[in-house]
Amino acid sequence: MSSIEILSWPFQQNAINQIDSKQDFLNYPVIYILNGKREAYIGETVNFKTRIKTHIKDRKNVDEVNLIKHEEFNRSATFHLETKLINYFLGDEKYTLQNKSKTASNFTHNYYNKPHYDQYIFQELWRKLHERQLVNNNLHTIENKDIFKLSPYKELTLEQIDLKDKVLEFCSAQLHTKSAEYGNLLVVEGEAGVGKSVVLSSIFNTVQERTTEKSSEFYGTENYLVVNHEEMFKTYKGIAKRVKHLKAKNFAKPTPLINKLQKEDKKADIIFVDEAHLLLTKQDTYNNFHGENQLEELLKLAKVVVIIYDQDQVLKLKSLWGAAMLEKLKKRSNCHEEYLLTNQFRMQANDRVIDWINNFKRKRLTPVPKDEGYELKLFETLEEMHKEIIEKNEKFGLSRIVSTFDYLHKKDGKTYYVKESNGEYKMPWNTTSTKFTWAEKAETINEAGSIYTVQGFDLNYVGVVLGPSVQYDELRDEIIIDTSKYKDKGAYTGADGIEDLNKAKEQIVLNSMNVLMKRGIKGLYIYAYDRALREKLLEYQELIE
């Protein structure tokens, strides 16, 4: 069987002119990489010599051409592998990429023998790039990075492409409508794991690319991507460092951006909001927000606002969203549209597993389903669960223990613990003083992560500690939530004006539990602190065993 070949030349006109015109790769599908010390560009072509001569005229900061050839290449394969290389180069973080997004063709169609190219050919290609020191990391390491998972170059599904097209059309149309007190609003809804942030990353990158194109409706616009989540903010800033058309200044947290625009007395053109369910819905003077609702303030400060929203991921009373409140803001906006994403991408689980978690979120405990492709497992002790998570981490990477916020946890430099019910086994709470996302630090395999470290992110296997607030009532045969045992005191601030306060607090706990239980791509492990709940779960597990 033939193998991948990589040929290299200086990025100079005379070097390309000297390539023998009889070479078979000059009229054949190939992939190429242009690279310098810090920047790189990846492309594919069937007319290599002409394409490189064009690049010599318009590409800067590159000094080498690397041609990748294989006798089994076809145009579908080179297009697919080019897209895949761009994503992995972003995750490798050796180069800043000069590539632009392929708005009309992010979706890679099926073609003959695609798995062969996707797996075997690509693995061989990456191995040879590694040998030539064109890349730093192995595939496994890159695949577990959040910067890779949120790549704006990701291949999109047909549903995601449809959403991207609709958002771009909405923004383009509404940018030039008559100015009003409130901007135009597009709401994208979908539960955890349906790929909302991936699409948003792709959309924002495309818009920012077009701000430099004089022929584009987005030319010269001032746009921002906002997220009220420290860990995701780190990831977006990391992406901005590796993508030529993204700037760190265009990523912001909501309060600083609101205060900045108000102080400057100016409007942005488009504001995109990821995890909009984390926006504040009450005044928070401690954090320097003096309005009543952050979405309302953003609508006043932009011509267009696009939000990614899931009401089941609200984690604080001061961010408590109700359908009525969102409807009111939709009506206040100059023009509004909605879009629902439905396909689950994160969890490689069947519908019965997803339904089981959703029932749990609704306080209904049902028999544990079996899924050959997804591991749902219950544990007698935290120690046993931790040992198995360590094994999964050694095999697959990115496997961690997380817990409901039922244990004391302060940012005072002291160590606080998540504990078993008998107190014999304990794990320290997560450390947060790092510029990297929590789960990507190797040492966090021995910590328990809170909801604030993993919301919006993937893990391969997640071990969830259901703490003392999550209990089981045997007589009523249902899950009950003791809100007094939930230790995230910040979650309960902002209670003024809430009619059924206990129900609202209960929903906060259920939401956090739901988010934690939907982190795992390959599997979900559970240890319940409450004895009755633990025994009932283990009883159900015995039935399927």
ABEGO torsion letter per residue (X at the ends): XBBBBBBBBBBBAAAAAABBAABAAABBBBBBBBBBAABBBBBBBABAAAAAAAAAAABBGBABBBBBBBAABBAAAAAAAAAAAAAAAAAAGABBBABBBBAAAABBBBBBGAAAAAAAAAAAAAAAAAAAGABABBAAAAAABAAAAABAABBBBAAAAAAAAAAAAAAAAAAABBBBABBBBBBBBEBBGAGAAAAAAAAAAAAAAAAABAABAABGBBBBBBBBBAAAAAAAAAAAAABAABBAAABBBAAAAAAAAAAAGBBBABBBBBGAAABBABBBAAAGBABABAAAAAAAABABBBBBBBAAABABAAABBBAAAAAAAAAABABBBBBBBABBAABBBBAAAAAAAAAAAAGBBBBBBBBAABBBBBBABAAAAAAAAAAAAAAAEGBBBBBBBABBBBBAGBBBBBBBAAGABBBBBBBABBABBAAABAAAAABBBBAAAABGBBBABBBBBBBAABBBBAAAGBBBBBAAABABAAAABGABGBABAAAAAAAAAAAAAAAAAAABAABBBBBBABAAAAAAAAAAAAAAX
